[in-house]
Amino acid sequence: MKRKLVDHFAVAAHCRATPGQWQPVGEYNSSSTASCIEYNIRTARVPRSGSRSAYLPAGAYEATRVLTEYGARVEARYVGKDGETA
């Protein structure tokens, strides 16, 4: 199953517009891939050199993964700086 590319900047903007509410990020074939995406969101980690994170500043977003029939779905929410919902 080929997955659709995720526009993380659009997801982050939607999360900021609805603080505290979980928003879908994407579904991944592998739980380990979903776990990496989840980590990248929480830490605002940039997976490739020369890129920038949509989820800045680090700690402003929470992420979770939910196992599905096809792998794992990642969801994120904006909680603001220092974990306080803005």
N, CA, C and O atoms as a Tinker XYZ file with bonds, in Angstrom:
   344  protein
     1  N      0.854000   -1.180000    0.000000    73     2
     2  CA     0.000000    0.000000    0.000000    64     1     3
     3  C      0.893000    1.235000    0.000000    63     2     4     5
     4  O      1.734000    1.405000    0.884000    81     3
     5  N      0.706000    2.088000   -0.990000    73     3     6
     6  CA     1.478000    3.325000   -1.068000    64     5     7
     7  C      0.767000    4.389000   -0.242000    63     6     8     9
     8  O     -0.440000    4.594000   -0.370000    81     7
     9  N      1.546000    5.065000    0.616000    73     7    10
    10  CA     0.928000    6.074000    1.464000    64     9    11
    11  C      1.013000    7.450000    0.827000    63    10    12    13
    12  O      1.919000    7.738000    0.045000    81    11
    13  N      0.056000    8.291000    1.177000    73    11    14
    14  CA     0.003000    9.658000    0.690000    64    13    15
    15  C      1.019000   10.496000    1.469000    63    14    16    17
    16  O      1.140000   10.349000    2.685000    81    15
    17  N      1.747000   11.372000    0.776000    73    15    18
    18  CA     2.695000   12.252000    1.453000    64    17    19
    19  C      1.947000   13.231000    2.346000    63    18    20    21
    20  O      0.870000   13.713000    1.996000    81    19
    21  N      2.531000   13.517000    3.501000    73    19    22
    22  CA     1.908000   14.398000    4.487000    64    21    23
    23  C      2.493000   15.799000    4.364000    63    22    24    25
    24  O      3.712000   15.965000    4.311000    81    23
    25  N      1.634000   16.797000    4.319000    73    23    26
    26  CA     2.060000   18.195000    4.357000    64    25    27
    27  C      2.113000   18.591000    5.831000    63    26    28    29
    28  O      1.114000   19.036000    6.396000    81    27
    29  N      3.274000   18.427000    6.446000    73    27    30
    30  CA     3.403000   18.671000    7.875000    64    29    31
    31  C      3.186000   20.139000    8.243000    63    30    32    33
    32  O      2.746000   20.433000    9.355000    81    31
    33  N      3.486000   21.060000    7.334000    73    31    34
    34  CA     3.243000   22.476000    7.620000    64    33    35
    35  C      1.743000   22.758000    7.694000    63    34    36    37
    36  O      1.307000   23.567000    8.513000    81    35
    37  N      0.955000   22.103000    6.850000    73    35    38
    38  CA    -0.504000   22.249000    6.899000    64    37    39
    39  C     -1.069000   21.622000    8.171000    63    38    40    41
    40  O     -1.964000   22.187000    8.800000    81    39
    41  N     -0.547000   20.457000    8.548000    73    39    42
    42  CA    -0.995000   19.797000    9.781000    64    41    43
    43  C     -0.679000   20.680000   10.991000    63    42    44    45
    44  O     -1.532000   20.883000   11.855000    81    43
    45  N      0.551000   21.203000   11.048000    73    43    46
    46  CA     0.959000   22.054000   12.174000    64    45    47
    47  C      0.092000   23.310000   12.250000    63    46    48    49
    48  O     -0.297000   23.732000   13.339000    81    47
    49  N     -0.210000   23.906000   11.101000    73    47    50
    50  CA    -1.056000   25.105000   11.082000    64    49    51
    51  C     -2.460000   24.781000   11.582000    63    50    52    53
    52  O     -3.053000   25.560000   12.328000    81    51
    53  N     -2.991000   23.627000   11.170000    73    51    54
    54  CA    -4.327000   23.224000   11.629000    64    53    55
    55  C     -4.323000   22.980000   13.145000    63    54    56    57
    56  O     -5.272000   23.338000   13.842000    81    55
    57  N     -3.257000   22.376000   13.637000    73    55    58
    58  CA    -3.141000   22.140000   15.077000    64    57    59
    59  C     -3.096000   23.469000   15.842000    63    58    60    61
    60  O     -3.746000   23.617000   16.877000    81    59
    61  N     -2.330000   24.424000   15.331000    73    59    62
    62  CA    -2.246000   25.739000   15.993000    64    61    63
    63  C     -3.594000   26.452000   16.001000    63    62    64    65
    64  O     -3.915000   27.182000   16.939000    81    63
    65  N     -4.384000   26.234000   14.942000    73    63    66
    66  CA    -5.705000   26.870000   14.840000    64    65    67
    67  C     -6.722000   26.239000   15.782000    63    66    68    69
    68  O     -7.738000   26.851000   16.110000    81    67
    69  N     -6.439000   24.998000   16.220000    73    67    70
    70  CA    -7.361000   24.279000   17.115000    64    69    71
    71  C     -6.564000   23.712000   18.287000    63    70    72    73
    72  O     -6.465000   22.494000   18.430000    81    71
    73  N     -5.991000   24.581000   19.132000    73    71    74
    74  CA    -5.119000   24.105000   20.207000    64    73    75
    75  C     -5.818000   23.109000   21.127000    63    74    76    77
    76  O     -6.988000   23.264000   21.476000    81    75
    77  N     -5.059000   22.079000   21.506000    73    75    78
    78  CA    -5.568000   21.078000   22.434000    64    77    79
    79  C     -6.363000   19.965000   21.785000    63    78    80    81
    80  O     -6.666000   18.969000   22.443000    81    79
    81  N     -6.712000   20.100000   20.512000    73    79    82
    82  CA    -7.505000   19.081000   19.822000    64    81    83
    83  C     -6.602000   18.210000   18.962000    63    82    84    85
    84  O     -5.755000   18.719000   18.227000    81    83
    85  N     -6.784000   16.898000   19.055000    73    83    86
    86  CA    -5.984000   15.956000   18.263000    64    85    87
    87  C     -6.379000   16.060000   16.798000    63    86    88    89
    88  O     -7.562000   16.108000   16.462000    81    87
    89  N     -5.376000   16.094000   15.936000    73    87    90
    90  CA    -5.581000   16.163000   14.492000    64    89    91
    91  C     -4.825000   15.002000   13.837000    63    90    92    93
    92  O     -3.735000   14.649000   14.287000    81    91
    93  N     -5.389000   14.407000   12.784000    73    91    94
    94  CA    -4.680000   13.322000   12.103000    64    93    95
    95  C     -3.460000   13.853000   11.350000    63    94    96    97
    96  O     -3.518000   14.907000   10.718000    81    95
    97  N     -2.372000   13.118000   11.425000    73    95    98
    98  CA    -1.163000   13.450000   10.676000    64    97    99
    99  C     -1.067000   12.533000    9.464000    63    98   100   101
   100  O     -0.941000   13.000000    8.332000    81    99
   101  N     -1.127000   11.228000    9.704000    73    99   102
   102  CA    -1.061000   10.263000    8.617000    64   101   103
   103  C     -1.051000    8.856000    9.145000    63   102   104   105
   104  O     -0.877000    8.624000   10.341000    81   103
   105  N     -1.243000    7.909000    8.232000    73   103   106
   106  CA    -1.182000    6.493000    8.592000    64   105   107
   107  C      0.048000    5.894000    7.919000    63   106   108   109
   108  O      0.312000    6.141000    6.743000    81   107
   109  N      0.784000    5.112000    8.680000    73   107   110
   110  CA     2.052000    4.553000    8.220000    64   109   111
   111  C      1.993000    3.036000    8.263000    63   110   112   113
   112  O      1.372000    2.451000    9.151000    81   111
   113  N      2.652000    2.399000    7.285000    73   111   114
   114  CA     2.642000    0.932000    7.188000    64   113   115
   115  C      3.346000    0.278000    8.361000    63   114   116   117
   116  O      3.017000   -0.846000    8.740000    81   115
   117  N      4.303000    0.968000    8.932000    73   115   118
   118  CA     5.125000    0.408000    9.992000    64   117   119
   119  C      4.935000    1.185000   11.294000    63   118   120   121
   120  O      4.901000    2.416000   11.297000    81   119
   121  N      4.814000    0.458000   12.381000    73   119   122
   122  CA     4.718000    1.099000   13.696000    64   121   123
   123  C      6.009000    1.835000   14.028000    63   122   124   125
   124  O      5.976000    2.861000   14.707000    81   123
   125  N      7.146000    1.325000   13.559000    73   123   126
   126  CA     8.412000    1.998000   13.857000    64   125   127
   127  C      8.531000    3.317000   13.083000    63   126   128   129
   128  O      9.088000    4.285000   13.601000    81   127
   129  N      8.018000    3.363000   11.864000    73   127   130
   130  CA     7.998000    4.626000   11.116000    64   129   131
   131  C      7.096000    5.628000   11.814000    63   130   132   133
   132  O      7.456000    6.795000   11.962000    81   131
   133  N      5.928000    5.177000   12.242000    73   131   134
   134  CA     5.005000    6.049000   12.965000    64   133   135
   135  C      5.643000    6.562000   14.248000    63   134   136   137
   136  O      5.454000    7.720000   14.619000    81   135
   137  N      6.390000    5.711000   14.917000    73   135   138
   138  CA     7.078000    6.113000   16.139000    64   137   139
   139  C      8.107000    7.207000   15.856000    63   138   140   141
   140  O      8.245000    8.142000   16.645000    81   139
   141  N      8.827000    7.102000   14.747000    73   139   142
   142  CA     9.805000    8.126000   14.358000    64   141   143
   143  C      9.115000    9.451000   14.060000    63   142   144   145
   144  O      9.593000   10.508000   14.473000    81   143
   145  N      7.999000    9.400000   13.350000    73   143   146
   146  CA     7.243000   10.623000   13.041000    64   145   147
   147  C      6.748000   11.258000   14.331000    63   146   148   149
   148  O      6.835000   12.473000   14.510000    81   147
   149  N      6.236000   10.437000   15.217000    73   147   150
   150  CA     5.756000   10.916000   16.523000    64   149   151
   151  C      6.888000   11.630000   17.272000    63   150   152   153
   152  O      6.681000   12.715000   17.815000    81   151
   153  N      8.059000   11.038000   17.304000    73   151   154
   154  CA     9.224000   11.631000   17.970000    64   153   155
   155  C      9.623000   12.950000   17.296000    63   154   156   157
   156  O      9.917000   13.933000   17.975000    81   155
   157  N      9.633000   12.964000   15.964000    73   155   158
   158  CA    10.000000   14.179000   15.232000    64   157   159
   159  C      9.049000   15.333000   15.531000    63   158   160   161
   160  O      9.473000   16.486000   15.607000    81   159
   161  N      7.783000   15.028000   15.696000    73   159   162
   162  CA     6.799000   16.073000   16.016000    64   161   163
   163  C      7.049000   16.618000   17.417000    63   162   164   165
   164  O      7.125000   17.832000   17.608000    81   163
   165  N      7.177000   15.733000   18.387000    73   163   166
   166  CA     7.351000   16.174000   19.783000    64   165   167
   167  C      8.621000   16.983000   19.986000    63   166   168   169
   168  O      8.635000   17.930000   20.772000    81   167
   169  N      9.681000   16.620000   19.289000    73   167   170
   170  CA    10.976000   17.258000   19.509000    64   169   171
   171  C     11.318000   18.310000   18.452000    63   170   172   173
   172  O     12.362000   18.956000   18.533000    81   171
   173  N     10.443000   18.480000   17.467000    73   171   174
   174  CA    10.682000   19.390000   16.335000    64   173   175
   175  C     11.968000   19.015000   15.605000    63   174   176   177
   176  O     12.670000   19.880000   15.080000    81   175
   177  N     12.265000   17.731000   15.577000    73   175   178
   178  CA    13.474000   17.224000   14.912000    64   177   179
   179  C     13.309000   17.325000   13.401000    63   178   180   181
   180  O     12.232000   17.070000   12.864000    81   179
   181  N     14.377000   17.695000   12.733000    73   179   182
   182  CA    14.405000   17.778000   11.273000    64   181   183
   183  C     15.074000   16.520000   10.738000    63   182   184   185
   184  O     16.252000   16.288000   11.008000    81   183
   185  N     14.340000   15.702000    9.981000    73   183   186
   186  CA    14.898000   14.436000    9.524000    64   185   187
   187  C     15.975000   14.569000    8.446000    63   186   188   189
   188  O     16.798000   13.667000    8.292000    81   187
   189  N     15.987000   15.685000    7.690000    73   187   190
   190  CA    16.975000   15.864000    6.620000    64   189   191
   191  C     17.698000   17.189000    6.799000    63   190   192   193
   192  O     17.096000   18.196000    7.172000    81   191
   193  N     18.958000   17.174000    6.535000    73   191   194
   194  CA    19.755000   18.393000    6.584000    64   193   195
   195  C     19.219000   19.391000    5.552000    63   194   196   197
   196  O     18.862000   19.015000    4.436000    81   195
   197  N     19.171000   20.642000    5.935000    73   195   198
   198  CA    18.680000   21.672000    5.034000    64   197   199
   199  C     17.183000   21.880000    5.092000    63   198   200   201
   200  O     16.652000   22.751000    4.403000    81   199
   201  N     16.494000   21.096000    5.901000    73   199   202
   202  CA    15.048000   21.234000    6.066000    64   201   203
   203  C     14.760000   22.023000    7.331000    63   202   204   205
   204  O     15.669000   22.322000    8.106000    81   203
   205  N     13.502000   22.355000    7.536000    73   203   206
   206  CA    13.090000   22.964000    8.798000    64   205   207
   207  C     11.851000   22.238000    9.302000    63   206   208   209
   208  O     11.097000   21.651000    8.526000    81   207
   209  N     11.658000   22.287000   10.587000    73   207   210
   210  CA    10.531000   21.583000   11.190000    64   209   211
   211  C      9.275000   22.443000   11.163000    63   210   212   213
   212  O      9.328000   23.654000   11.379000    81   211
   213  N      8.158000   21.803000   10.897000    73   211   214
   214  CA     6.864000   22.480000   10.955000    64   213   215
   215  C      6.383000   22.607000   12.391000    63   214   216   217
   216  O      5.453000   23.363000   12.674000    81   215
   217  N      7.015000   21.867000   13.303000    73   215   218
   218  CA     6.495000   21.740000   14.665000    64   217   219
   219  C      7.328000   22.506000   15.695000    63   218   220   221
   220  O      7.502000   22.042000   16.822000    81   219
   221  N      7.836000   23.663000   15.315000    73   219   222
   222  CA     8.614000   24.496000   16.243000    64   221   223
   223  C      7.692000   25.324000   17.112000    63   222   224   225
   224  O      6.589000   25.654000   16.678000    81   223
   225  N      8.098000   25.671000   18.317000    73   223   226
   226  CA     9.314000   25.234000   18.994000    64   225   227
   227  C      9.143000   23.820000   19.557000    63   226   228   229
   228  O      8.024000   23.339000   19.734000    81   227
   229  N     10.255000   23.178000   19.830000    73   227   230
   230  CA    10.225000   21.836000   20.406000    64   229   231
   231  C      9.393000   21.847000   21.682000    63   230   232   233
   232  O      9.543000   22.740000   22.516000    81   231
   233  N      8.529000   20.870000   21.833000    73   231   234
   234  CA     7.683000   20.757000   23.011000    64   233   235
   235  C      6.341000   21.451000   22.875000    63   234   236   237
   236  O      5.498000   21.337000   23.765000    81   235
   237  N      6.122000   22.170000   21.776000    73   235   238
   238  CA     4.856000   22.873000   21.586000    64   237   239
   239  C      3.761000   21.958000   21.044000    63   238   240   241
   240  O      2.584000   22.318000   21.048000    81   239
   241  N      4.154000   20.777000   20.580000    73   239   242
   242  CA     3.201000   19.813000   20.033000    64   241   243
   243  C      3.350000   18.484000   20.762000    63   242   244   245
   244  O      4.451000   18.089000   21.146000    81   243
   245  N      2.236000   17.811000   20.943000    73   243   246
   246  CA     2.235000   16.442000   21.441000    64   245   247
   247  C      1.850000   15.549000   20.273000    63   246   248   249
   248  O      1.167000   15.985000   19.346000    81   247
   249  N      2.284000   14.316000   20.321000    73   247   250
   250  CA     1.939000   13.359000   19.269000    64   249   251
   251  C      1.696000   11.997000   19.891000    63   250   252   253
   252  O      2.252000   11.659000   20.936000    81   251
   253  N      0.860000   11.230000   19.228000    73   251   254
   254  CA     0.560000    9.876000   19.668000    64   253   255
   255  C      0.372000    8.995000   18.438000    63   254   256   257
   256  O      0.085000    9.488000   17.348000    81   255
   257  N      0.533000    7.712000   18.621000    73   255   258
   258  CA     0.262000    6.777000   17.524000    64   257   259
   259  C     -0.747000    5.747000   18.002000    63   258   260   261
   260  O     -0.752000    5.329000   19.160000    81   259
   261  N     -1.589000    5.359000   17.078000    73   259   262
   262  CA    -2.640000    4.395000   17.346000    64   261   263
   263  C     -2.482000    3.264000   16.331000    63   262   264   265
   264  O     -2.449000    3.509000   15.125000    81   263
   265  N     -2.385000    2.034000   16.816000    73   263   266
   266  CA    -2.282000    0.895000   15.904000    64   265   267
   267  C     -3.581000    0.731000   15.134000    63   266   268   269
   268  O     -4.671000    0.857000   15.693000    81   267
   269  N     -3.451000    0.446000   13.839000    73   267   270
   270  CA    -4.606000    0.250000   12.976000    64   269   271
   271  C     -4.468000   -1.079000   12.245000    63   270   272   273
   272  O     -3.483000   -1.797000   12.418000    81   271
   273  N     -5.443000   -1.388000   11.446000    73   271   274
   274  CA    -5.430000   -2.620000   10.658000    64   273   275
   275  C     -4.258000   -2.632000    9.675000    63   274   276   277
   276  O     -3.736000   -3.696000    9.344000    81   275
   277  N     -3.846000   -1.452000    9.211000    73   275   278
   278  CA    -2.813000   -1.352000    8.169000    64   277   279
   279  C     -1.460000   -0.879000    8.678000    63   278   280   281
   280  O     -0.527000   -0.750000    7.885000    81   279
   281  N     -1.321000   -0.619000    9.961000    73   279   282
   282  CA    -0.059000   -0.125000   10.514000    64   281   283
   283  C     -0.312000    0.723000   11.751000    63   282   284   285
   284  O     -0.768000    0.224000   12.781000    81   283
   285  N     -0.011000    2.005000   11.635000    73   283   286
   286  CA    -0.220000    2.904000   12.772000    64   285   287
   287  C     -0.557000    4.305000   12.266000    63   286   288   289
   288  O      0.041000    4.799000   11.309000    81   287
   289  N     -1.519000    4.928000   12.924000    73   287   290
   290  CA    -1.930000    6.289000   12.613000    64   289   291
   291  C     -1.284000    7.228000   13.627000    63   290   292   293
   292  O     -1.264000    6.935000   14.822000    81   291
   293  N     -0.759000    8.349000   13.155000    73   291   294
   294  CA    -0.170000    9.353000   14.030000    64   293   295
   295  C     -1.133000   10.541000   14.111000    63   294   296   297
   296  O     -1.690000   10.982000   13.106000    81   295
   297  N     -1.310000   11.040000   15.326000    73   295   298
   298  CA    -2.122000   12.223000   15.571000    64   297   299
   299  C     -1.289000   13.213000   16.372000    63   298   300   301
   300  O     -0.414000   12.819000   17.143000    81   299
   301  N     -1.565000   14.501000   16.185000    73   299   302
   302  CA    -0.812000   15.536000   16.894000    64   301   303
   303  C     -1.767000   16.613000   17.394000    63   302   304   305
   304  O     -2.878000   16.770000   16.887000    81   303
   305  N     -1.306000   17.348000   18.400000    73   303   306
   306  CA    -2.058000   18.513000   18.873000    64   305   307
   307  C     -1.078000   19.566000   19.354000    63   306   308   309
   308  O      0.021000   19.263000   19.820000    81   307
   309  N     -1.510000   20.810000   19.226000    73   307   310
   310  CA    -0.698000   21.944000   19.670000    64   309   311
   311  C     -1.029000   22.212000   21.130000    63   310   312   313
   312  O     -2.195000   22.356000   21.495000    81   311
   313  N     -0.005000   22.279000   21.954000    73   311   314
   314  CA    -0.213000   22.552000   23.379000    64   313   315
   315  C      0.489000   23.846000   23.817000    63   314   316   317
   316  O      0.398000   24.242000   24.979000    81   315
   317  N      1.173000   24.489000   22.899000    73   315   318
   318  CA     1.833000   25.742000   23.209000    64   317   319
   319  C      3.192000   25.553000   23.848000    63   318   320   321
   320  O      3.655000   24.432000   24.057000    81   319
   321  N      3.804000   26.643000   24.144000    73   319   322
   322  CA     5.127000   26.616000   24.744000    64   321   323
   323  C      5.051000   26.057000   26.152000    63   322   324   325
   324  O      4.128000   26.386000   26.898000    81   323
   325  N      5.996000   25.226000   26.524000    73   323   326
   326  CA     6.081000   24.606000   27.852000    64   325   327
   327  C      4.878000   23.746000   28.179000    63   326   328   329
   328  O      4.560000   23.547000   29.352000    81   327
   329  N      4.184000   23.216000   27.129000    73   327   330
   330  CA     3.085000   22.310000   27.355000    64   329   331
   331  C      1.767000   22.962000   27.770000    63   330   332   333
   332  O      0.801000   22.269000   28.089000    81   331
   333  N      1.733000   24.291000   27.765000    73   331   334
   334  CA     0.506000   25.013000   28.135000    64   333   335
   335  C     -0.335000   25.225000   26.886000    63   334   336   337
   336  O      0.164000   25.773000   25.903000    81   335
   337  N     -1.590000   24.808000   26.894000    73   335   338
   338  CA    -2.450000   25.037000   25.755000    64   337   339
   339  C     -2.649000   26.517000   25.554000    63   338   340   341
   340  O     -3.031000   27.239000   26.476000    81   339
   341  N     -2.386000   26.965000   24.344000    73   339   342
   342  CA    -2.473000   28.401000   24.041000    64   341   343
   343  C     -3.906000   28.813000   23.800000    63   342   344
   344  O     -4.176000   29.983000   23.531000    81   343
